[in-house]
Amino acid sequence: MYRLGQKEIDEVSRVIKAQKMFRVGDPKTGHLQEANRFEKEWAHTIGVKHALLLSGGGTAGLMAGLAGMGIGPGDEVIVPAYTFMATAAAVLMVGAIPILAEINETLTLDPRDVEKKIGPHTKAIIPVHICGIPANMKALTAIARKHKIKVLEDCCQADGGSFRGKRLGSWGQAGAYSFNDFKIMSAGEGGALVTNDATIYERASIYSDSGTAFRPYAGNFSMPVFLGFQFRATEIMGAILRMQLQRLAGMLADLRRIRARFVAELKGKPGMRFAPSNDPKGDCGVVVSFQFESEAVARAFAKAEGVGGTLPIDSGKHVYSNWDPILKHRVGHSPGMNPYRMPKNKGLRLNYTKNMCPRTLDILKRTVYISLHPDWTKAQVRTRIEACRKVGASL
Ligand SMILES: Cc1ncc(COP(=O)(O)O)c(C=O)c1O
């Protein structure tokens, strides 16, 4: 639901006219430094020292973050049972094992369940700011500090969101963003890792570009280059995302204004209960979420004329019970690359069941999202609010 237009066309044509699409190049030769410039601007926006733009999406951002933290076989990483499967897949891609924790009614990771799930091999937690809804970063970072484990924020659905005035992605040791086609900012595909930690940044840079030999600063690394992946971004990506960033504040202001109107006009009205929020001001406003006492009522509300609601339980690979490749341990192209079979992971908590997080399933069945669009007119917003009010009164 990004906005896209002339600014992006102009910036991309500048790159094409310069005939320099590879991200590494000398400005003296006419190279525009679009990827580098986006990284600086994104780091500044999030309020961190380093940003790494990647071609492999938010998945690559998460993998680079985990690799940057030195996580691998023998380690467990806690992820919410409600997130896109990529969050857990990234853990497996670095050879570690995802451990599922419940969400609470905010639709984000439940700090109390996280604390219960921490074991002797837990090395990190990945809170997910799903649908732009901020997780409780105060509670989660406090737990992580107490247990001396790391926090990698999955901000893939929350470009620009914040918690208590501090941007998402800057609370943990690192944060991952996605710029795929379903996001607030998009280059069609793409992702980023942000961090204040120089070691995480350095290791993530090497991991995501083993050809760092191309980079002018490759000689300055404090560690030898090891082999990882090729997730280098292009200048085209950088150019588009720099323009997308210019639109971000306006997008968030419009989404938040629309969300606030739903809340102001429907709060306390018969049948209406909003999902509790860890921080309504920092919420990106991608959705407005309601909760009901049963799935039947939630479905009746979602389907009622003019409401256009959806139940997160129906969101396919965002619900852990649909993560078949993970539940069935189908990972990697070759058995030796499957973390569930790796000798170092023997003895870790490897098994899952479809009903292992019952509270998550219950909440997802009783929740209804209305996806918001920043370009809705006042009249379009009013019509939807009226539809909700009408059906709420009849439930
Ligand atoms: C919560 C979450 N994490 C990770 C990802 C992976 O991002 P990408 O598709 O850009 O690799 C997504 C993408 O939709 C996501 O929604």
Ligand as a Chemical Component Dictionary entry (heavy atoms), coordinates in Angstrom:
data_LIG
# 
_chem_comp.id                   LIG 
_chem_comp.type                 NON-POLYMER 
_chem_comp.pdbx_formal_charge   0 
_chem_comp.three_letter_code    LIG 
# 
loop_
_chem_comp_atom.comp_id 
_chem_comp_atom.atom_id 
_chem_comp_atom.alt_atom_id 
_chem_comp_atom.type_symbol 
_chem_comp_atom.charge 
_chem_comp_atom.model_Cartn_x 
_chem_comp_atom.model_Cartn_y 
_chem_comp_atom.model_Cartn_z 
_chem_comp_atom.pdbx_ordinal 
LIG C1 C1 C 0 6.859  -10.045 9.746 1  
LIG C2 C2 C 0 7.679  -10.343 8.529 2  
LIG N1 N1 N 0 8.931  -10.814 8.689 3  
LIG C3 C3 C 0 9.713  -11.076 7.632 4  
LIG C4 C4 C 0 9.277  -10.884 6.339 5  
LIG C5 C5 C 0 10.179 -11.207 5.190 6  
LIG O1 O1 O 0 10.362 -10.106 4.368 7  
LIG P1 P1 P 0 10.722 -10.318 2.796 8  
LIG O2 O2 O 0 9.540  -10.901 2.137 9  
LIG O3 O3 O 0 11.031 -8.933  2.348 10 
LIG O4 O4 O 0 11.903 -11.208 2.792 11 
LIG C6 C6 C 0 7.997  -10.397 6.125 12 
LIG C7 C7 C 0 7.498  -10.192 4.745 13 
LIG O5 O5 O 0 6.370  -10.104 4.417 14 
LIG C8 C8 C 0 7.161  -10.123 7.242 15 
LIG O6 O6 O 0 5.921  -9.677  7.079 16 
# 
loop_
_chem_comp_bond.comp_id 
_chem_comp_bond.atom_id_1 
_chem_comp_bond.atom_id_2 
_chem_comp_bond.value_order 
_chem_comp_bond.pdbx_ordinal 
LIG C1 C2 SING 1  
LIG C2 N1 SING 2  
LIG C2 C8 DOUB 3  
LIG N1 C3 DOUB 4  
LIG C3 C4 SING 5  
LIG C4 C5 SING 6  
LIG C4 C6 DOUB 7  
LIG C5 O1 SING 8  
LIG O1 P1 SING 9  
LIG P1 O2 DOUB 10 
LIG P1 O3 SING 11 
LIG P1 O4 SING 12 
LIG C6 C7 SING 13 
LIG C6 C8 SING 14 
LIG C7 O5 DOUB 15 
LIG C8 O6 SING 16 
# 
